[in-house]
Structure formats: structure tokens, C-alpha cells
Amino acid sequence: MRYRTIGTGAVRVAAIGLGCMPMSWAYSASQRDRQGSLRTVRAALDAGCTVLDTADMYGPYTNELLLGRVLRERRDEVFLAAKCGLLAGDRHIVANGRPAYIKRACDASLRRLRTDVIDLYQLHRIDPEVPVEETWGAMSELVAAGKVRALGLCALEPRGRRGRGGGGPGGAVADRYARTLRVLARIQQVFPVNAVQAELSVWSPEALRGLLPWCEARGIGLLAAMPLGNGFLSGTLTPGGGFEPEDLRARHPRFTAEMMAANQPLVAGLRRVAARHDGATAAQVALAWLLAQGRHVVPIPGTKQEHWARENAAASELRLTPQDLAEIAALPPAQGSWE
């Protein structure tokens, strides 16, 4: 496993992390298996992953409870990234950035996670009714209290309608993260940002323009969320195969049978590159491509399956050649809107 340093403290973390959300939320409920998820987390740690990414809203709460069982045994192996600022109800998800709530949420997360400190506490979403400086100030007080080691911001903004040619390695939209950059400039005046979490993948490369250069210039880590395009770039999904009703992809315009078929050239291109590397998979090429984008990029692919966790971790050792990178850059942009 390769390592990277992120943040003002130059914290050393494994180059590939583990996104824990699919174990408890947003994906096929019938495939959730608590014991299987525990094995998956342990397998990722055994493979050298250190970053575990969770949130109180995943479940809600059940994902943190799950990780707590592993952390009580292996806390010293983990760089724990948790989130606050979102409340999941029966029908709606709402932001809450009120300082008193943020502090209560942190204490509750610490109890569920069975730890006395969170390595990276991330603001999941900005509350439009609370000045972000107030929210960030409350989070900085958690650092002063020794409950949190560093702070991060999730930049998972609404994607908007992009139509054909809106994604892909060559089709990034320059201003997608303009609002995030303005917020980052504001909160940096309150307390240092150590990491930004943003969607970044071969079919959603927008963060490569404004956001990643901003992070690189300051030594700030970029946690690449959804690095496999919600599973599409793994090449294991069949167009028209369907999804369970509560699976987020069941309502996702890029996961209609038509759009999945239209975007198969992206998967085919990754497979061609993989074929030049003995035993490599399309998913591993997609992750290796991310590692090649910058020294502070840390992909956090999500999975609840033990074998995928091991495969993803092994992508750290895959070195793409200039020819590989040029071929991926020449792939057609992803088709279809996100909304």
C-alpha cells in the first residue's frame, strides 16, 4: 500500500481508503449483512487501508455503531473520518449547522464509534440558515477540546443538468466548485481546513479544475468520493438490470438502461488499459487514474463486500503509464444529466 500526506499536520494515510456508507445506507438493503460488513472493514485494514469514512446520518447512526465494533479492537490502525451537519428523516434530509447541535452530534458519534477522538471531522453540508463561520467555529472548539484532531469540508454540491458531454476526463466544468472555493476561503480564516471531500472519478472529473489545484497549493487532502461512479466504472453492472427501490441508483438519470448503455465506452476503455496490466480490473484502473491526478488525492471507494475491498486496496500498487493516462484522457465524456 502506498501512502500520502494530507493537511497542515502532514498526516500520513494510506493512498486508498474505505467508504463505509454502502454497508448501512443508500444502496441495496437486501444485500446488507452486518457480519459481512465487519469482515469487509477488517479486510480493508488487513490490506493496508487506514482511512475509514463514515457519517452519523448513514443508517442513520447504524454505520457508526458498526464501525465502533472494529474500532474498539483496532483503533490505532485507523484514520477515522466522520461527518456532521445532516439530519435524515423519513422523507427529507436537512442540514443543521447550529453550534449547539454540532457539539451534541460529535459527542454522540464518539459514543457510537467507541473512541475518544475523531481524526477528521467533516461538515457534511452547509446549513443555509447558519453562517458557516459559526458552524466551523463550533467544530474548531471540538479540536481545542481534544475530541477532534482535524476538520474537513464535504463539497458534494448539487450537480445540475449537464446533458451530453458533461463529464468524462476531458469534459470538466470549471465553475462546478466555485461556491465551495468561496466557502473554503471564508472558513480558512476561522480554522485550518485539512481535507475536502468531493466527487471525483473518470466520469465526474469536475474537481480537477478549480478544487484540486486549490487543495494541492495548500497541502490539503482531497478525499475522492464515489471514485467508481457508484459502481458503474467497475464494469460489474448490467444495463437494464434494475435496482432495488431504495437504492439511490434506481432514481439516478445516469443509471437508466439507456444511459448505462451509452456510457459503456468508458468501461470498455478502462478494460483495455487493464488488459495491459496483468490481472488488473477496470475498477483498479479507475482508482489508479485518481492516484495519478495529484499527490494529495485519496480515493475512498465504498463497498460492503470483502473481495471488493481487497481489490480496491490493491489498486494502490498499479502504476499507469503515460500511454494509459493518455488513452483514458481520450475517452468520450460521460453522457446524461445527473439530476
C-alpha positions as CSV (number, residue, x, y, z in Angstrom):
1,M,0.0,0.0,0.0
2,R,1.3,3.4,-0.9
3,Y,0.9,6.3,1.5
4,R,0.1,10.0,1.2
5,T,0.3,13.0,3.5
6,I,-2.7,15.4,3.9
7,G,-3.4,18.6,5.8
8,T,-1.4,21.1,7.7
9,G,-0.1,18.4,10.0
10,A,1.2,16.3,7.1
11,V,-0.8,13.3,8.4
12,R,0.3,10.1,6.7
13,V,-2.6,7.9,5.4
14,A,-2.9,5.0,3.0
15,A,-3.5,6.0,-0.6
16,I,-6.7,4.1,-0.8
17,G,-9.4,4.3,1.9
18,L,-12.8,2.7,2.5
19,G,-16.1,4.4,2.2
20,C,-18.5,2.7,4.7
21,M,-21.8,4.2,3.6
22,P,-23.0,1.2,1.4
23,M,-22.9,-1.0,4.4
24,S,-25.8,0.9,6.0
25,W,-27.5,3.3,3.7
26,A,-28.4,4.3,0.1
27,Y,-27.7,1.0,-1.6
28,S,-29.5,-2.3,-1.9
29,A,-30.9,-3.1,1.5
30,S,-31.4,-6.8,0.8
31,Q,-27.6,-7.2,0.4
32,R,-26.7,-5.6,3.8
33,D,-25.1,-8.0,6.2
34,R,-23.7,-6.8,9.5
35,Q,-21.3,-9.6,9.9
36,G,-20.2,-9.4,6.3
37,S,-19.7,-5.7,6.6
38,L,-17.5,-6.2,9.7
39,R,-15.4,-8.7,7.7
40,T,-15.1,-6.1,4.9
41,V,-13.8,-3.4,7.3
42,R,-11.3,-5.8,8.8
43,A,-10.2,-7.0,5.3
44,A,-9.6,-3.4,4.2
45,L,-7.5,-2.8,7.3
46,D,-5.6,-6.0,6.7
47,A,-4.9,-4.9,3.1
48,G,-3.3,-1.7,4.4
49,C,-6.2,0.8,4.2
50,T,-6.2,3.3,7.0
51,V,-9.0,5.9,6.1
52,L,-12.5,4.8,7.2
53,D,-15.1,7.3,6.1
54,T,-18.5,7.3,7.9
55,A,-21.3,9.7,8.9
56,D,-23.9,9.9,11.6
57,M,-26.7,10.0,9.0
58,Y,-25.7,6.7,7.4
59,G,-28.4,4.5,8.7
60,P,-28.9,6.9,10.4
61,Y,-26.4,6.0,13.2
62,T,-26.1,2.3,12.4
63,N,-22.9,2.8,10.3
64,E,-21.1,4.4,13.3
65,L,-22.3,1.6,15.6
66,L,-20.9,-0.9,13.1
67,L,-17.5,0.7,12.9
68,G,-17.4,1.0,16.7
69,R,-17.2,-2.7,16.9
70,V,-14.0,-2.7,14.8
71,L,-12.5,0.4,16.3
72,R,-12.6,-1.0,19.9
73,E,-10.2,-3.6,18.6
74,R,-8.1,-1.8,16.0
75,R,-8.3,1.9,16.7
76,D,-4.6,2.5,16.3
77,E,-4.7,1.3,12.7
78,V,-7.4,3.7,11.6
79,F,-7.6,7.3,10.4
80,L,-11.2,7.9,11.3
81,A,-13.2,10.4,9.1
82,A,-16.7,11.2,10.4
83,K,-19.2,13.8,9.4
84,C,-21.8,16.0,11.0
85,G,-24.4,18.6,9.9
86,L,-27.1,16.5,8.2
87,L,-30.2,15.0,9.7
88,A,-32.0,12.1,7.9
89,G,-35.8,11.9,8.4
90,D,-38.4,9.7,7.0
91,R,-38.8,11.8,3.9
92,H,-36.3,14.6,4.0
93,I,-32.6,15.2,4.6
94,V,-32.0,18.6,6.2
95,A,-28.8,20.5,7.2
96,N,-28.2,21.6,10.7
97,G,-25.2,23.7,11.4
98,R,-26.1,25.2,14.7
99,P,-23.1,25.2,17.0
100,A,-25.0,23.5,19.9
101,Y,-26.2,20.7,17.6
102,I,-22.7,20.2,16.1
103,K,-21.3,19.7,19.6
104,R,-24.0,17.3,20.6
105,A,-23.6,15.4,17.4
106,C,-19.9,14.9,18.0
107,D,-20.4,13.6,21.5
108,A,-23.0,11.1,20.2
109,S,-20.7,10.0,17.4
110,L,-17.9,9.4,19.8
111,R,-20.1,7.2,21.9
112,R,-21.3,5.1,18.9
113,L,-17.8,4.8,17.4
114,R,-16.4,3.8,20.8
115,T,-13.5,6.2,20.6
116,D,-12.4,9.3,22.4
117,V,-11.3,11.2,19.3
118,I,-12.2,11.6,15.6
119,D,-9.2,12.1,13.3
120,L,-11.1,14.1,10.7
121,Y,-14.5,15.7,11.4
122,Q,-16.2,16.9,8.3
123,L,-19.1,19.3,7.7
124,H,-21.4,17.2,5.6
125,R,-23.5,20.1,4.3
126,I,-23.7,23.8,4.9
127,D,-26.8,25.0,6.7
128,P,-28.2,27.9,4.7
129,E,-29.7,29.4,7.8
130,V,-26.5,29.5,9.9
131,P,-23.3,31.5,8.9
132,V,-20.8,28.8,8.0
133,E,-18.2,30.6,10.2
134,E,-20.4,29.9,13.2
135,T,-20.6,26.2,12.4
136,W,-16.9,26.0,11.7
137,G,-16.1,27.8,14.9
138,A,-18.0,25.3,16.8
139,M,-16.1,22.5,15.1
140,S,-12.8,24.2,15.9
141,E,-13.8,24.2,19.6
142,L,-14.1,20.4,19.3
143,V,-10.4,20.4,18.2
144,A,-9.5,22.5,21.2
145,A,-11.4,20.1,23.5
146,G,-9.4,17.2,22.2
147,K,-12.4,15.4,20.7
148,V,-11.4,16.0,17.1
149,R,-7.9,16.2,15.5
150,A,-8.6,18.0,12.2
151,L,-11.5,19.5,10.2
152,G,-12.8,18.9,6.7
153,L,-15.5,20.1,4.4
154,C,-17.7,18.0,2.1
155,A,-18.0,19.7,-1.3
156,L,-20.7,17.4,-2.7
157,E,-22.7,20.1,-4.3
158,P,-25.8,19.7,-6.5
159,R,-24.6,18.6,-9.9
160,G,-27.1,20.4,-12.1
161,R,-28.1,19.4,-15.6
162,R,-25.2,18.9,-17.9
163,G,-26.7,16.9,-20.8
164,R,-24.4,15.2,-23.2
165,G,-20.7,15.7,-22.8
166,G,-21.0,17.0,-19.2
167,G,-18.5,14.6,-17.7
168,G,-15.6,12.4,-18.7
169,P,-11.9,13.1,-18.3
170,G,-11.9,15.9,-20.9
171,G,-15.2,17.5,-20.1
172,A,-14.8,19.1,-16.7
173,V,-16.9,22.1,-15.9
174,A,-14.7,24.9,-14.5
175,D,-17.2,26.6,-12.1
176,R,-18.8,23.5,-10.5
177,Y,-17.0,24.1,-7.3
178,A,-16.9,27.9,-7.4
179,R,-19.2,28.2,-4.4
180,T,-17.1,25.7,-2.4
181,L,-14.0,27.6,-3.1
182,R,-15.6,30.8,-1.7
183,V,-16.7,28.9,1.4
184,L,-13.2,27.4,1.9
185,A,-11.7,30.9,1.7
186,R,-14.1,32.0,4.5
187,I,-13.6,29.1,6.9
188,Q,-9.9,29.1,6.4
189,Q,-9.9,32.4,8.3
190,V,-11.6,30.7,11.2
191,F,-9.6,27.4,11.5
192,P,-7.5,25.4,9.0
193,V,-9.1,23.0,6.6
194,N,-7.2,19.8,6.4
195,A,-9.3,17.9,3.8
196,V,-12.0,18.4,1.3
197,Q,-14.3,15.6,0.3
198,A,-15.6,15.8,-3.3
199,E,-16.9,13.6,-6.0
200,L,-14.1,12.7,-8.4
201,S,-13.9,9.9,-10.9
202,V,-13.2,9.2,-14.6
203,W,-16.9,10.1,-15.4
204,S,-17.1,13.0,-12.9
205,P,-13.8,14.9,-13.2
206,E,-15.0,18.5,-12.4
207,A,-13.0,18.8,-9.2
208,L,-9.8,18.5,-11.3
209,R,-10.0,22.1,-12.4
210,G,-10.6,24.6,-9.6
211,L,-10.9,22.5,-6.5
212,L,-7.9,20.1,-6.7
213,P,-5.4,22.8,-7.5
214,W,-6.6,24.8,-4.6
215,C,-6.1,21.8,-2.3
216,E,-2.7,21.0,-3.8
217,A,-1.4,24.5,-3.3
218,R,-2.2,24.3,0.4
219,G,-1.3,20.7,1.1
220,I,-4.9,19.9,1.8
221,G,-6.1,16.4,1.2
222,L,-8.8,15.7,-1.4
223,L,-10.9,12.6,-0.4
224,A,-12.3,11.4,-3.7
225,A,-15.9,10.3,-3.1
226,M,-17.7,8.0,-5.5
227,P,-14.4,7.2,-7.3
228,L,-16.0,4.3,-9.2
229,G,-19.1,6.2,-10.3
230,N,-21.5,4.5,-7.8
231,G,-20.2,1.2,-9.1
232,F,-20.6,1.9,-12.8
233,L,-16.8,2.1,-13.6
234,S,-16.3,-1.3,-12.1
235,G,-18.0,-2.8,-15.1
236,T,-20.0,-5.2,-13.0
237,L,-23.4,-3.5,-13.6
238,T,-25.6,-4.7,-16.4
239,P,-27.6,-2.0,-18.3
240,G,-31.3,-2.6,-17.6
241,G,-30.5,-4.9,-14.7
242,G,-32.5,-2.7,-12.4
243,F,-32.0,-1.7,-8.8
244,E,-33.9,-2.1,-5.5
245,P,-36.4,0.8,-4.9
246,E,-34.4,2.3,-2.0
247,D,-31.1,2.1,-4.0
248,L,-30.1,5.7,-4.9
249,R,-29.3,4.5,-8.4
250,A,-32.9,3.5,-9.1
251,R,-33.7,7.2,-9.4
252,H,-30.4,8.3,-10.9
253,P,-30.6,9.5,-14.6
254,R,-27.2,8.1,-15.4
255,F,-28.4,4.6,-14.3
256,T,-31.3,4.3,-16.7
257,A,-30.8,1.4,-19.1
258,E,-30.3,3.9,-22.0
259,M,-27.6,5.9,-20.3
260,M,-25.8,2.9,-18.9
261,A,-25.6,1.5,-22.4
262,A,-24.5,4.9,-23.8
263,N,-21.6,5.1,-21.3
264,Q,-20.2,1.6,-21.9
265,P,-17.3,3.1,-23.9
266,L,-15.9,4.4,-20.6
267,V,-15.9,1.0,-19.1
268,A,-14.5,-0.6,-22.3
269,G,-11.7,1.9,-22.3
270,L,-10.8,1.1,-18.7
271,R,-10.8,-2.6,-19.5
272,R,-8.4,-2.0,-22.4
273,V,-6.0,-0.4,-20.2
274,A,-6.4,-3.1,-17.5
275,A,-5.6,-5.7,-20.1
276,R,-2.1,-4.3,-20.4
277,H,-1.6,-4.8,-16.7
278,D,-1.6,-8.5,-15.7
279,G,-4.6,-9.3,-13.5
280,A,-5.8,-5.7,-13.2
281,T,-9.5,-4.8,-13.4
282,A,-11.4,-1.8,-14.7
283,A,-12.1,-0.6,-11.1
284,Q,-8.4,-0.7,-10.3
285,V,-7.5,1.3,-13.3
286,A,-10.2,3.9,-12.4
287,L,-8.6,4.2,-8.9
288,A,-5.1,4.3,-10.2
289,W,-6.1,7.1,-12.5
290,L,-7.2,9.1,-9.5
291,L,-3.9,8.5,-7.7
292,A,-2.2,9.8,-10.8
293,Q,-4.1,13.1,-10.6
294,G,-2.3,14.5,-7.6
295,R,-0.2,13.6,-4.5
296,H,-2.9,14.6,-2.1
297,V,-5.8,12.7,-3.7
298,V,-7.1,9.8,-1.6
299,P,-9.9,7.7,-3.2
300,I,-12.4,6.3,-0.7
301,P,-14.4,3.7,-2.7
302,G,-17.4,2.4,-0.9
303,T,-18.3,-1.2,-0.6
304,K,-19.9,-3.7,1.7
305,Q,-18.2,-6.7,0.0
306,E,-14.9,-8.2,1.4
307,H,-13.5,-9.1,-2.0
308,W,-14.1,-5.7,-3.5
309,A,-12.4,-4.0,-0.5
310,R,-9.3,-6.2,-1.2
311,E,-9.4,-5.5,-4.9
312,N,-9.7,-1.7,-4.3
313,A,-6.8,-1.6,-1.9
314,A,-4.6,-3.5,-4.4
315,A,-5.1,-0.6,-6.9
316,S,-2.6,1.3,-4.8
317,E,0.2,-0.7,-6.4
318,L,-1.0,-0.2,-10.0
319,R,1.2,2.3,-11.9
320,L,-0.4,3.6,-15.1
321,T,1.9,4.5,-17.9
322,P,1.8,7.8,-19.9
323,Q,0.2,5.8,-22.7
324,D,-2.5,4.6,-20.2
325,L,-3.2,8.1,-19.0
326,A,-3.4,9.5,-22.5
327,E,-5.8,6.8,-23.5
328,I,-8.1,7.5,-20.5
329,A,-7.9,11.2,-21.2
330,A,-9.2,10.5,-24.8
331,L,-12.2,8.5,-23.6
332,P,-15.6,10.1,-24.6
333,P,-17.2,12.3,-21.9
334,A,-19.9,10.7,-19.9
335,Q,-23.4,11.2,-21.3
336,G,-26.6,12.0,-19.4
337,S,-27.6,14.6,-16.8
338,W,-27.1,14.0,-13.1
339,E,-30.4,15.3,-11.9
